[in-house]
Structures are given as structure tokens and as C-alpha cells.
């Protein structure tokens, strides 16, 4: 019985949202389950998918909180004229 954990940032896919919609979550669950069926021959009914939304305050990379890292990358690109 496969169990898949998906972590996504709690910021949505459009600027006016700070969450992932139920429809987007359903599509993730369906897609991941179908990949496990197609690749590992695991039945859909035996595959569990857990989606966790993580606040942007609770993750980061490059030694910085995520939003600060993004600001710095954007500023660097702007300074380079990209």
C-alpha cells in the first residue's frame, strides 16, 4: 500500500489566493495515484495521498526564509537587466 506525502506552499496559484483549491488537490491526488498505478501496478484503491500545505514562514532555502530568498533573486535579476 503506497503512501505519498505532498507538501505545497500555502500561497495558491494566483496572486489573490493563499491556498491550494480543492480542485487542485483532487488533481494532484488523481495524478499521483495514476502514476503509481501505471509505473508500479498499484491499484488506485490501495494508494493513499496526503497533501500538506506549508506556510511560507515555515520554509526556506539558500539559508533564508523563502520570501526573502525570492526577493533577493528578483532584485538580482532586475539589477542584471533580466
SULPEMO-V618302 format. One record per pair of residues at least 24 apart in sequence whose ideal C-beta (glycine too) atoms are under 7 Angstrom apart, sorted by the first residue. I is the first residue (numbers start at 1). J is the second residue. If there is no record, write none. Layout:
i=I j=J
i=I j=J
This chain:
i=1 j=46
i=1 j=48
i=2 j=36
i=2 j=42
i=2 j=47
i=3 j=48
i=3 j=50
i=4 j=32
i=4 j=49
i=5 j=50
i=5 j=52
i=6 j=32
i=6 j=49
i=6 j=51
i=7 j=52
i=7 j=54
i=8 j=51
i=8 j=53
i=9 j=54
i=9 j=56
i=9 j=59
i=10 j=53
i=10 j=54
i=10 j=55
i=10 j=56
i=11 j=56
i=19 j=53
i=20 j=53
i=25 j=51
